[in-house]
């Protein structure tokens, strides 16, 4: 049974990913948590108490994991959180990379963000791009998942923008941007993360853009399981 080490396992995406992987039954999952947060993890997941901003607090607990899934990030990103992006998102991925290198991780999966330039979220995109760059420099085989906005319980308002995306796709000058900044669902995110876990990169880096994530809809053999964890 393969061991996976996850940061951000109590979050919106992480908790659903853990449930999905447990239902498949092929993995032993360790999740890094803060003191007192173990109750937020799905039952059966091994909790590792530590600080995501300090690799020394969790590095020794990674083994025998060979896959590291990094989902840490500031909740509800917005333009006003520039400093938090640098203090949490960037520092956490730096520390995760240090721990992954030290423990010989064979595959690092990083939840990044769509990199098509935008003015309103440029600071968030820049920090995530920096995270990707430092992982590439570290030389660990990586999968980068690049959604824009993830639809799901409590996160439905971007559906109001769908008509504008559809119109923009009809205009050649805006087609690429509309595709890269389209929405994905929480079910698709869980599916693409599971797919990335099962398909390590052949080249040093594999990137999953919005269009790739959207293809996961209905294509996963565990579709019924995906439906169950969307709520």
C-alpha positions, 0 to 999 in steps of 0.5 A, a space after each residue: 500500500 503506497 503512502 501519500 503525505 498531504 498538506 492542507 488535508 483539512 481544507 476544502 479540496 484536501 478533505 474530499 481528496 482524502 475521502 476519495 483516496 480512502 474509498 479506493 483503498 489503495 493508499 495509506 495517507 498521512 496529513 499534516 495538521 495544526 495542534 487540535 485539528 485532527 477532528 477535521 480529518 476524515 476517519 482513518 487518516 494518520 495525522 501529523 502535528 506540525 507547522 507547514 511553515 517550518 519543515 523541521 516540524 514534519 520532515 521526519 514524519 514523511 517516510 515512507 511516503 513517496 508522493 507529496 501533495 501540497 494543498 496549503 494556501 490562504 483561504 478565499 484568495 483576494 487582491 487584498 491578501 498579497 502579504 499573506 500569499 508571500 507569508 503562507 503560500 510561498 513559505 509553505 511550498 519552500 518548506 515542503 520542497 525542503 522536506 521532500 528533498 530531504 526525505 527522497 520524495 519521488 513525486 511532488 503534486 502542487 496545487 498552483 493556479 492558472 497562469 494566464 495574466 490577470 491584473 486583479 490576481 497578479 500577486 497570487 499568480 506570481 507567488 504560485 509561479 514562484 512556487 512552481 519555479 523553486 520546485 523545478 529548480 529542486 529537481 523533484 518530478 512534479 505535477 502542477 495543477 492549475 485551476 482558476 476558480 473551483 465550484 462547489 458547496 459554498 463556492 457557487 457565485 462564479 456560475 453567474 459569470 458562465 454566460 460571459 465565458 461562453 460569449 468570450 469563447 466565441 471571440 478569437 481575441 478572448 478565446 484563450 483567456 476565457 478557456 484558461 480562466 474558466 471554472 472547474 468543479 470540486 469533483 473535477 479537482 479531486 479527480 485530477 489530483 487522484 489521476 496525477 497521483 496514479 500517473 507520475 510525470 514521464 518528464 520532470 514536470 507535468 502541467 494540468 491546465 483548466 482544460 485538462 481538469 475539465 476533461 476529468 468530468 465523467 471520465 473517471 471510473 469512480 464517477 459515483 464516488 466523485 458524486 458522493 464527495 461533492 457535498 
